[in-house]
Amino acid sequence: MNSSVGMFAVILVNLWMGSYSFSSLHMSVGNGKVNVVAGATGYIGKSVVRESVRQGYKTIALVRSKDKVESNKGKALYGQFFDGAQIVECDVCDPAQLTKALEGIKSESGKIESVISCLASRSGIKKDAYAIDYQATKNCLDAGMANDARHFVLLSAFCVKNPWLQFQQAKLKFESDLEAQDKMTYSIVRPTAFFKSVSGQLEVVQQGAPFVMFGDGEVTRCNPIAEADLATYLIDCIADKSRENAILNLGGPDEPLTMKTQGEMLFQSVGKEPNFFFAPLWLFDAIIDSLQWVADTFSSEKFENAAELGRIGKYYAVEDMLTTEPSEKFGTITLQEHYDRIAVEGQEYDPYTTMFAKAPKD
C-alpha cells in the first residue's frame, strides 16, 4: 500500500517536472487516433501540433515544404513543436494533391479521426483571404469528407461577429459551408485575439519610444488568449461531444483589458515609466478615404489592398475583442505573464504584428 502511494507520488512529481508524458502513462485522450493539422507551421498551428502529440494523437502535420521544418533553421524554429509528429508535404491550395495526401495518410495510418484547420491569410486582403480563409480551408474539408474523417475543427475568429472586412467575409463563407454539410461533425472556435497581436510594440517600448494608442486608450477592451491555451482547447474539441456542431467564442482568463492597460502592463514588464502617444481615430478615416479614392479612380488593386489594410487597423482600434461569460473564457496564462516573458526572451518575428523586431537570418 505504502509503495503504491509512494509510486503515485513519484509519478505526480515527475509529471510536474515534465519527466513523464501522459501518453507514457497510457492516460492519453488521443489513444493513437489520427489527427491531421493544416497550417501546421503557423503561430497557432505549431502549438496545436505539439498539443496533439502531447494528448496522444497520431499527429500528421501538413506543410508546404518539408525543408521549412527539417532544415537546420527549421529545426531551430519548429523542433520543439514537431517532435513526435509525422510531417507530410502538401499544398493545401491544390485540392487534388490534398485529397491524395489524406488518402495516403488513411491508407498508412488508418481512419482519420479529425482534421484541424489553423489556416489563415497573412495579410487579410481580399485575394489572400478568399484563397486561404475560404478556398484552402474548404479544400481541407472536402479532402476530409472524401476520406471519411470524423470531425473537423476550425480555427476561426471572434471578429466575424461584426464583419466589415474581406477576411471576415471569407471566414464566414467557409463557416456556412461547414455548417451546411453533414458528413463530418465540427467545432468552430472563434478566439478573441492572440497574444502576439497585442505584443507588437514591445521592441519600440524597450528602445524608449512611447506606446501608441488610439483615442483615449479606453475605446476598446479585450481578453486575448495564449497560443498554448488555445491549442489545448482546439485539441480538446476532438473528443468533447459538448463542443460538436457548435460555434465557440473563446477568450483568455484576463478581465477586460483596455489598450491603455495593455500599455501600462508592457511598461511594467520592461521596467520603464509609462509614456503614451494618443493618436486620433479620425486619422484612419482620412487615410482610408484617400486610399479608396485613388483605388476607385484608377481601378488600382494596390491601393484597394492598402485601403483594406487601413480598415483592418481601424477595426481593431474600435471593436472589442472580449468574452465575458465564464464558459467563453479558457486557460491559465495571463497577458502580464506573457509580457514578462517576452520582455526577457524576446518574441517571434512576425512582419504583420511585430513593429521593429529583426527577422531571423537564413
N, C-alpha and C positions, 0 to 999 in steps of 0.2 A: 504493500500500500504506500509506504513512505517513498519507496524507489519510484513508483509510478508518479507520485506527486512531484518528486524531485525531477524526473524526466520532463514532466509537463512544464515545470518552472524553467528548465533549461531551454525547452522549445520556445517558450514565451520570450525569454531573454534574447535568444538568437533571432527570433522574428523581429524583435525591436531593433536589434543591431544589424539586421539585414543578412544574417548568415544563412537563413533558410528562406526559401521561397514558398509560397502557398502551393505551387504545383508539386514541389518535392515532398510535401506532406499529404498529397492526394486530396487537397481541400479545394482544388481549383474549380471555378464555376464552369470554365470552358470545356474541361474534360476532353481536350483534344479535338473539339469540333472546329471546322474550318471557318475562319473569318477573313474576308478579303477587304483590304483597306485601299481605297483610291485617294489620291492626293497625299500619299504617304510621306513625302519629303517636305510638306508644308509645315507651318508653325504649329498647328494643332495636330496635323496628320502624324507627325513623327512621335508625338506623345501618345497618340491613340495606338500606334503600333506597339510601343513599349508596354502600355497598359494591357493590351490584348494578350501579349505574351505572358505578362505577369499573372493574368487571370486564367491562364492555362489553355487558351485557344491555339490551334494550329494557325498561325498568323501568316497571311500572304500579303506582302507589301508590293503594290503595283507602282512601278517607277518608269518614267520615260526612258531613262538611261541608267543602266547598272553602274556605269563609271562614276556617275554623280555620287553614288553611295560607296562604291568599292575602291575608288582611288584613295591615295593617301590623304588628300584633302577631304574626301567624302567620309572616310573612316573617322577623321578628327571631328567632323561636324555631326555625323549620324551614328557613329559606332555604338554609343551608349543606348541609343533608341532602337536600333535594328538588331541587337543581339538576341538570337533565338528566333528571329523571323526569317521566312523564306522570301527572297526578292525575285519578283517576276517582272521582266522588262515588257512594257506595253504602252502604246499610245492611246489614251482614253478618248482622244478625238477621232480615232479610227474605229468605228463600230464593228467592222468585220474582224479586225485584229483583236479587239477587246473580247468579243464573243468567243473567238478561238482560244484566247488565253484562259478564259474561265472554263472552257471545255477541257483544256489540258489540266487545270487545277482539279476539276471534278474527277477526271479520269485517274489522276495520280493520287489524290488525297481523299477522295470520297465526297459525299454530299456536302454542298456549301451551305453552312448554317446561316451565314449573314454576309452582307455587303455593306460597308460603311463608306459613305462619300464625304470626304473632307475637302472636296474641290471648291475653289473659289477664284474668281478672276482677280488678277493682281491690281489692275487699275480701276475697275468699275465702269469704264466707258462702255458704250453700247455694244460695239463689236466684240470686245473681250467678254462682256457679261453674258451675251447670248451664246457665245462659243463654249464657255466653261460653265457658268452658273446654270445654264439651261441644257444645251445640247450634250456636252461631255458628261454631265451628270445623268441625263436621260439615257445616254449610251450605257452607263453602268447599270441602270435599272433594267434596260432591255436585255443586256447580257446576263444579268442575274435571273430574270424571268425565263430566258431561253435555256438556262442551265439548272432550273428548279431550285434556286436558292430560296431559303425560307423567309428571311427578314431583311429589311432594308432600313438602315439608319442614316438619316440625312442631317448633316451639319448645315443649318440654315442661318438666319439672323433675326434678332429681335426687331430690328428696324423695319422689317417688311410689314409690320402692323400699320404703318403710315407711309405708303410707298409713293414717293415722287421722284425716285431715281431709277436709272436704267437697270442697274444690277438688282435692285429690289423687285422690279417687274419681272426680270428673268428668273429670279429665285421663286417668285410666286407662280409663274407659269409652270415650272417644274413641280412645285408642291401640288398644284392642281392635277397634273398628270399622275403623280404618285398616289394621290387620294382616289383617283378615278379607277385605277387598276385593281384587280382582285386576286392576282397570282402570288403576291408577297404581302405579308404583314409589314408594317412600317412604324417608325418613330421619327417625327420631325422635331429636331431640337433647335430652338432659337435662342442662342446666348445673347446677353445684353452687349457686352464688349469684352475683348481680350485685354489682358494686362499690357501687351505691347502697344495697343492703340492709345493708351493713356500714359505712356512712358517716353514719348518721342522727344521731350525737351530735356532729358537727363543731361546730355553732354553739354548743351549750351548753359544750363544752370551751373554745372560743375566749373565751367570756364568763366563764370561771373556775370553772364547775361541775365536779364530779367526773364521771369516766367510770363509768357504771353497768354492772355485770356481775352474772351470777348464779352462785351457789355460790362457788367459789374462783377463778373465771375460767379454770379449766383443764378444765371439763366437756366442752366441745366443741371441735372443730377444723374448719377449712375451708380451701379454696383457691379463692376467688371468681375470676371471670373478667371482664375488661374488656369493655365493650359493643362496642368496635371489634374486638377479637379474636374475640368470639362472632359478630359479624356476618360476619366473614371466613369462619369455619368454616361457618356456615349457608349462605352463598352457594357455598362450595366443594362442599357436598353435592350441588348440582345436577349437576355434571359428574363427580364422583368415584364411579366404579362400585363401589369397595370399600365405600362407605357406603350402598349401595342395600339396601332392605328390612332395615334394621338399627336397633337401639336403641343410641344412642351416649351414654354418660356422659361428661361433659366438665367439667374444672376448669381454672383458670389455672396459670401457671408457678410460683407460690409453693410453698414447702414448707408443711406443715401449720401453720396459724395458730390459736392459741387466742384466746379473746376478750380475755384479758389482754394477749397480744402485740399484738393489734389496737389496744388502748387505748394501749399504750406507743408504737406507731408513730404514732398520731394526735397524741399529746402532742409527739413529736419534730417532727412536721410544723408544729405551731402554735407551737413554741418555748416550751413550758411544762413544768414539772416534773410527773411523773405524780401523779394524785390520783384514787383509786378509791373507789367505793362498792360494797360487796358485798351484793347482795340475796339472801335465802334462797329456794331453789327452792320451798319449801312454800307461799310466797305465791300462786303460780299455782294450786295445788290449792284453796286456801281461796277464792280469788276465783271460780274456775271452778265449784266445787261450789255456791257461794252463788247465782251467776247461773243455773246449771242448775236449782236447786231452785225458784227463782222462775218460770223458764220452764215447768217441768213442772207446778207447782202452779196457775198461772194461764193455761196454754196461751198464753204470750206469745212471739210471734215476735221481738219486740225483744230480750228477754232471752236467747232462744235464740241469736240472732246475736251478742250480747255474749259469751256463753259460748264460742261458736266462735272469736271473735277472741282470747279468752284462751287457748284450746287452740292456736291458731296461734302465739301468743307463746311458750307453753311448748315447743312442738315445736322451734322454732329455738334454744331455750335448752338443750335436752338432746340433740339429734340432730346428729351430724357431717354436714357437707356437704363431703365430701372424696373426691377421687380420688387414688390413689397410683400406678397403673400409668402408665408413660411414654406409652402410646398414648391415655390418657384425660386428658392434660394438654396444653394448647394456648395459644399466644400468647406475647407478649414483655413485656407491660405488667404490672408488679408492683403490689401494693396500696400499697406505700410510695410509689411514683411517683404513684399516683392521689391519695393523701392529700396529698403535697407540692403537687400541682397545685391541688386544691380549697381548700387552706388559703390560697392566694393569690387564686385566681379565684372562689371560692365554688362552690356546686353548684346544680344544677337543683332547683327546688322540687317536692316530692312529699309530699302530705298523709299518706301511709301510711308513709313511711320517714324523712322529714326532720323532726326534732323541733321546731325553732323557726325555721327559715328562713322568710323572708317570701314570700308568694305574689306572683307578678308582677302588677302593676297593669294593668287594662284600658286 
